[in-house]
């Protein structure tokens, strides 16, 4: 990892450089916060180890400047400081620091804290890798636009509503909601295994072609299950597998691939099912125009207890304005969607 070290004391700067280089890191250095910001803007440093007391721009001001800047990824900040009171910790964390190391610092402690920061940054890398896989699958279907961004937004809105209401069987922790948001874009990952002649067919699918299309649920679930076997501690893959397998199930048992009924369908799958259908209804396709929200809502209500879990539908009705806002934010001609197509 490339680490930026910032200190106006040349001896401390040399000690930091030596300790981190010995630990295998690539190091850049600056002697004040202003110079550090210039380096961060032109160099991909994911971590900053900075002194608190410095001329021109001190460590706290540097933290605030980093948090105010739109960097491509999260920048993890460790403050080196002689300030060790509870009040100082509150001030530093409020400014945007992630961790503290007392001065004079012990090299072994610094390296351990850097490794802890690497683990945090690895979570972001994981998130990006998951979304990149999902976008790869989506890229085979040019009609879907910002489908993944909308679906995960709808999933989070529904999950947060269910969590607030707290009914038995529908409880979701903050971590589960985050995992749902993270993994719901993988619902169609199995489409990578569908032939172009079926996936990209502009007209109605034949019965045989539709049976092939339906296998994207099992193809995706099997791929994610295989990954889970190799990495059993990656618990987020459990939810990803469940969503891929069950987002086309229906609570009345007439869905596919397994014909599951009611609560036999994982909650994440029931949430993703409504989110996916709502996006299909409100988006333009080669075979249909986009329906407005009120018509889409009435069509979902018609499927209450058949396709959709009544509690999930209730959450949908409670959050209809948030659904509209997510849809508008990622509409085909919105700045967000145009930026996605340009990237």
C-alpha positions in Angstrom: 0.0 0.0 0.0 1.1 3.5 -0.8 1.1 5.6 2.4 1.5 9.4 2.7 3.4 10.5 5.8 3.1 14.1 7.0 5.3 15.7 9.7 7.3 18.9 9.9 9.9 17.2 12.1 12.5 15.7 9.8 13.7 13.1 12.3 10.1 11.8 12.9 9.5 11.8 9.1 12.6 9.7 8.6 11.5 7.3 11.4 8.1 6.9 9.8 9.6 6.3 6.4 11.9 3.7 7.7 9.3 1.8 9.8 6.7 1.7 7.0 9.2 0.9 4.2 10.6 -2.0 6.3 7.0 -3.3 6.7 6.7 -3.4 2.9 4.8 -0.2 2.1 5.5 2.4 -0.5 5.9 5.8 1.1 5.5 9.4 0.1 6.2 12.3 2.4 5.1 15.9 3.1 6.1 18.3 5.8 2.7 20.1 6.1 -1.0 19.5 5.4 -1.1 21.8 2.4 1.6 19.9 0.6 -0.1 16.6 1.6 -3.3 17.7 -0.1 -1.4 18.4 -3.3 0.1 15.0 -3.2 -3.2 13.3 -2.5 -4.8 15.0 -5.5 -2.2 13.6 -7.9 -1.2 10.3 -6.3 -3.3 7.3 -5.2 -2.4 7.2 -1.5 -5.1 5.3 0.4 -3.7 6.0 3.8 -2.3 9.1 5.5 -0.2 9.1 8.7 0.0 12.7 9.9 1.3 14.7 12.8 -1.3 16.8 14.7 0.9 19.9 15.2 2.2 21.4 12.0 2.6 24.8 10.4 0.4 26.1 7.5 -2.2 23.3 7.8 -2.2 21.1 10.9 -3.3 17.5 11.2 -6.9 18.4 12.2 -7.2 20.8 9.3 -5.8 18.1 7.0 -8.4 15.6 8.2 -11.2 18.0 7.4 -9.8 18.9 4.0 -9.5 15.2 3.1 -13.1 14.5 4.1 -14.3 17.5 2.1 -12.5 16.3 -1.0 -14.0 13.9 -3.6 -11.3 11.3 -3.8 -11.9 8.1 -5.9 -11.7 6.0 -2.8 -11.7 6.3 1.0 -8.6 7.8 2.5 -7.8 6.3 5.9 -6.1 8.8 8.4 -4.0 8.0 11.4 -3.1 11.0 13.6 0.2 11.0 15.4 -0.3 13.1 18.5 0.9 14.0 22.0 -2.8 14.9 22.8 -4.2 11.8 24.6 -7.2 13.0 26.6 -10.8 11.9 25.9 -11.5 15.5 24.7 -8.7 15.4 22.2 -9.9 12.0 20.9 -13.4 13.5 20.3 -11.9 16.5 18.5 -9.7 14.3 16.3 -12.4 11.8 15.4 -14.9 14.6 14.7 -12.3 16.1 12.3 -12.2 12.8 10.3 -9.3 10.9 11.8 -9.8 7.1 11.9 -7.1 6.2 14.4 -4.5 7.6 16.8 -0.9 6.8 17.6 0.8 8.5 20.6 4.1 10.3 20.1 6.8 9.2 20.6 5.5 6.3 18.6 6.6 2.7 18.7 7.3 1.3 15.2 5.6 -2.1 15.9 2.4 -0.4 17.2 2.3 1.9 14.1 2.7 -1.1 11.7 -0.1 -3.0 13.5 -2.5 0.0 13.3 -1.6 0.4 9.6 -2.6 -3.2 9.1 -5.9 -2.6 10.9 -6.5 0.3 8.5 -5.7 -2.0 5.5 -8.4 -4.4 6.6 -10.9 -1.5 6.7 -9.9 -0.4 3.2 -10.1 -4.0 2.0 -13.8 -3.9 2.7 -14.2 -1.0 0.2 -12.2 -3.0 -2.3 -14.5 -6.0 -1.8 -17.5 -3.7 -2.3 -16.1 -2.4 -5.6 -15.2 -5.9 -6.8 -18.7 -7.1 -6.1 -20.3 -4.2 -8.0 -17.8 -4.6 -10.8 -18.9 -8.3 -11.2 -22.6 -7.2 -11.3 -21.9 -4.5 -13.9 -20.1 -7.1 -16.0 -23.3 -9.2 -16.1 -25.4 -6.1 -16.8 -23.1 -4.9 -19.6 -24.4 -7.8 -21.7 -27.9 -6.1 -21.8 -27.6 -2.5 -23.0 -31.3 -1.9 -22.2 -31.0 -1.9 -18.4 -29.4 1.5 -17.9 -28.8 2.2 -14.2 -30.8 -0.9 -13.2 -28.3 -2.1 -10.6 -28.1 1.3 -8.9 -31.9 1.6 -8.7 -32.5 -1.9 -7.5 -30.0 -1.7 -4.7 -31.5 1.7 -3.7 -35.0 0.2 -3.6 -33.7 -2.8 -1.6 -32.2 -0.5 1.0 -35.3 1.6 1.3 -37.5 -1.5 1.8 -35.1 -3.1 4.3 -34.9 0.1 6.4 -38.7 0.3 6.5 -39.0 -3.3 7.6 -36.3 -2.7 10.3 -38.2 0.3 11.7 -41.4 -1.7 12.0 -39.6 -4.6 13.6 -42.2 -7.4 13.0 -41.1 -10.9 13.9 -39.4 -12.5 11.0 -38.7 -9.2 9.3 -36.0 -7.8 11.6 -32.9 -6.5 9.8 -29.8 -5.1 11.5 -27.8 -2.3 10.1 -25.1 -4.7 8.9 -27.7 -6.9 7.2 -29.2 -3.9 5.4 -25.7 -2.9 4.3 -25.0 -6.4 3.1 -28.3 -6.4 1.2 -27.4 -3.1 -0.5 -24.0 -4.6 -1.3 -25.1 -7.9 -2.7 -28.5 -7.2 -4.4 -26.7 -6.0 -7.6 -25.6 -9.7 -8.0 -29.2 -10.9 -8.5 -28.7 -11.3 -12.2 -25.0 -12.4 -12.2 -26.2 -15.8 -13.7 -27.0 -14.0 -17.0 -23.4 -14.3 -17.8 -24.2 -18.0 -18.5 -27.2 -17.2 -20.9 -26.5 -17.4 -24.6 -26.7 -14.1 -26.5 -29.4 -15.5 -28.8 -31.7 -15.7 -25.8 -30.5 -12.8 -23.6 -30.4 -10.3 -26.4 -33.4 -11.5 -28.4 -35.5 -8.3 -29.1 -38.9 -10.1 -29.3 -40.9 -12.4 -27.1 -39.0 -15.5 -26.0 -40.3 -18.9 -27.0 -41.2 -21.4 -24.2 -37.9 -23.2 -24.7 -36.0 -19.9 -24.7 -37.8 -18.8 -21.5 -36.8 -22.0 -19.8 -33.1 -21.2 -20.7 -33.5 -17.7 -19.4 -34.9 -18.9 -16.1 -31.7 -20.8 -15.5 -29.8 -17.6 -14.7 -31.1 -18.0 -11.2 -29.5 -21.4 -10.6 -26.4 -20.5 -12.6 -25.8 -17.4 -10.5 -26.6 -19.2 -7.2 -24.2 -22.1 -8.1 -21.4 -19.7 -8.9 -21.8 -17.8 -5.7 -22.1 -21.1 -3.7 -18.9 -22.3 -5.2 -17.2 -19.0 -4.1 -18.6 -19.5 -0.6 -17.1 -23.0 -0.4 -13.7 -21.6 -1.1 -14.2 -18.6 1.2 -16.6 -19.8 4.0 -15.8 -16.8 6.2 -17.2 -14.4 3.5 -20.7 -14.4 5.0 -22.0 -11.8 2.5 -21.8 -14.5 -0.2 -24.7 -16.3 1.6 -27.0 -13.4 1.1 -25.7 -12.9 -2.5 -26.4 -16.6 -3.3 -29.9 -16.4 -1.7 -30.8 -13.3 -3.7 -29.5 -14.8 -7.0 -31.5 -18.0 -6.4 -34.8 -16.6 -5.2 -35.5 -13.2 -6.7 -37.9 -14.8 -9.1 -39.7 -16.9 -6.5 -43.3 -15.9 -5.7 -44.9 -16.2 -2.2 -47.8 -18.3 -3.6 -45.3 -20.9 -4.8 -45.7 -20.3 -8.6 -42.3 -18.7 -9.0 -39.0 -20.3 -10.1 -36.6 -22.1 -9.9 -37.7 -24.0 -6.8 -41.4 -23.0 -6.4 -40.8 -21.9 -2.8 -43.7 -20.6 -0.7 -44.0 -17.6 1.7 -41.3 -17.5 4.3 -39.4 -20.4 2.7 -38.1 -17.7 0.4 -35.3 -15.8 2.2 -36.3 -12.3 3.2 -33.6 -10.8 1.0 -35.0 -12.6 -2.0 -38.5 -11.3 -1.2 -37.2 -7.8 -1.0 -35.2 -8.1 -4.2 -38.2 -9.5 -6.0 -40.3 -6.4 -5.5 -37.4 -4.1 -6.2 -36.6 -5.8 -9.4 -40.2 -5.9 -10.7 -40.7 -2.2 -9.7 -37.7 -1.2 -11.8 -38.8 -3.3 -14.7 -42.3 -1.7 -14.6 -40.9 1.9 -14.4 -38.2 1.5 -17.0 -38.5 1.5 -20.8 -37.7 -1.7 -22.6 -37.7 -2.6 -26.3 -41.0 -4.4 -25.7 -42.7 -1.8 -23.5 -42.8 1.9 -22.4 -42.0 2.9 -18.9 -45.1 2.9 -16.6 -45.5 5.9 -14.2 -45.3 5.2 -10.4 -49.1 5.1 -9.8 -49.7 2.4 -12.4 -46.7 0.4 -11.3 -47.9 0.6 -7.7 -51.4 -0.6 -8.6 -49.8 -3.5 -10.5 -47.7 -4.5 -7.5 -50.8 -4.3 -5.3 -52.6 -6.7 -7.6 -49.8 -9.2 -6.8 -50.0 -8.8 -3.0 -50.0 -12.3 -1.5 -49.4 -13.8 -4.9 -46.0 -12.6 -6.2 -45.1 -10.4 -3.3 -44.9 -10.7 0.5 -47.6 -8.5 2.1 -45.2 -7.1 4.6 -42.8 -6.1 1.9 -45.6 -4.5 -0.1 -46.6 -2.6 3.1 -43.0 -1.3 3.3 -43.2 -0.3 -0.3 -46.4 1.7 0.2 -44.8 3.4 3.3 -41.8 4.4 1.3 -43.3 5.3 -2.1 -41.8 8.8 -2.1 -38.3 7.4 -1.5 -38.9 4.9 -4.4 -39.8 7.9 -6.7 -36.7 9.8 -5.5 -34.4 6.8 -6.3 -36.0 6.4 -9.7 -35.7 10.1 -10.6 -32.0 10.2 -9.3 -31.1 7.3 -11.7 -33.5 8.1 -14.5 -32.1 7.6 -18.0 -31.5 11.3 -18.6 -30.5 12.2 -15.0 -27.0 13.5 -14.3 -26.2 10.4 -12.3 -27.1 8.0 -15.1 -25.3 10.1 -17.7 -22.2 10.0 -15.5 -22.5 6.2 -15.2 -22.7 5.8 -19.0 -19.7 8.1 -19.4 -17.5 6.3 -16.9 
